């Protein structure tokens, strides 16, 4: 396959992950939002983590940042944009790409768990909490346990996907794209 075709395939896959992130983000910001954005149940990191794992840290970071900005612009949020939170979304993709492609290379559930939890810890628990602190102050500490529940659920979903034979075929098709 030519390099141009590989790049086009990677770009198409990244756009799909951005679209998934935006749809999940808007849905969650609209229907699963409690406390004006402080307590929001969302699975929008799921496509970001998958893009980092499958397409590498650069594409994962781009998917996180672009998805966060677009979902903010299309949602009916009452608070101004927070670039630290966008940086946190980008960090989720970068960390998942680095951990899964360069640190834990063996395929399997252990790789998924370490990758997903690392991405959530850095991007969501640390960076996004710092960004949300500017709006909510110390109340943001109440959101940290929610991050751990969401991280666990997203990790479980990725592990379930990993066991699906059709998903494994898709993962094989992604090898060599974006890295």
N, C-alpha and C positions, 0 to 999 in steps of 0.2 A: 504494500500500500504506500502511495506517495506521501511525502511530508505534508503537502497541502491538504490532502484528503484526511490525514490524521488530525491536523489542526481544525479542519471544518467539523469533523466528528466530535472532537473535544469541545469546541465552541457550542455546538448543538446540545451536547450533554450538559454543559455548564448552564446554558440558557434554560434547559428543562429544570435543573435544580433550583435556579433563581425563581422560576415560575412557581415551583412547589413551595419554596420558602415564602414567597409573597402571599400565595393563597392561604397557606396555614397561618401566617402572621396576621393577615387581615381578619380571618375568621376568629382567631383567638383574641385579638385586640378588640373585636366587636362583641363576641358572645361569651368569652371566658375571662373577662376583665373585672377585677374587684378592687375598689379603692383608687380609682383614677390612674390605673397603670401600675400601682405598687404591687398588687397581687394579681398576677396574670398567669393562668395555666396555659402553656403554649408548647408546641412541639416543633417550632420553626427551626431549631438547631438540627433536627434530623436530616434534612437535605444538605445542610452545610457540612455536617460531619461526613455524610456519604460522599459528597464531592471532594472533600479533603482526602478521604481514604482512596477513592477511585481515580481521582485526577491530579492529586498532589497538593502541596501546601499553597502554591501560588494561586491556582484555580480555586481551591477551597476558600482562600482569603477573599478573592474577588467575588465569589458567590455570596459569601457572608455579608460583605459591605454593600454590594449592589442590591441584594435582596432586602437588607434592612432599610436602606434609603427608599427603595420603591414601595415597600409595604408601609412605611411611615407616610409617604406622600399620598398613597391611595386610601389610607385608613382615616377614620374620623377621630383622630386623637386630639385631646384638648391641650396637651403640653407641647412646648417647642422642641425641635429636633435636638438630639443630644449626640454629638459626635463621639463621645467616649463610649456610649452604648454601641454605636456603629463599629467602633474600633474593637469592642468586645465580640461582636458578631464576626468580624473579620478574623480575630484571634481564634475563634472556635474552628474556623476552616483551616487556618495556618497550622495550629497545634495538632489537629487531627491528621493533617497531611504529613507533618514532620514525624509524629509518633508512629503512625502506621506504615510509613514508607521508609523511614531511616532508623528508627529506634527498635521497634518490635516488628521484625520482618516475617516471623513465622505466622502463617495463616491460621485462623481459628478463633474460637470464642475469647481466649485470653487476649489476643491482639485487639479485638473489638472492645472488650471491657476496658483495657488500659487506655486505648485511644479515646474512646468516648468520655470516660471519666476525666482524663487529663484535659481534653478540650473544654469540657464543662467547668472544671475547676478554674482554669486560667481565664477563659472567655466570659463565662456567666457569673461564677461566684466572685472572682476577684475584679475583673475589669468592669463588667456591667454594674456591679454593686457600687464601685467608685463613681461611675457616671450617674447612677440613680441617687447617690448620696447628695448630689448637688440640688436635686429637687425635693427629696424626702427627708434628708438628715438621717438621724439614727433609726428612724422607722425602717430603713432599708435592711437592717439586721434581721427583721422578721421575715424577709423574703428569702434569706439564705437557705433555711430548711426546705422551702418550696423548690429551690434549684436542685437540691439533692434528690428529691422525689422525682422531679421531671427528668433529671439526668439518669436515674435508675430506670425509669420507664422507657426513655429513648434508647438506652443501651440494650434493654430487653427486646425492644422492637427490632433493633439492628441484628441482634443474635438470632431472633426468629427468622428474619429475612435471610440471614446467612445459611440457615439450615435448608432453605427452599432450593430445590434443584434448578428451577428456572432463574432464580436470582444468581446462583453460582455461575450459570452460563452467561448471564449479563455481566457479571464481574470479570469473567475471562475475556469478554469482548472489550472491556475497558483497559485491559493491560496495554501499556505503551502509550496511552493517550495522556496528554497534558503533563507528563513528567519529564 
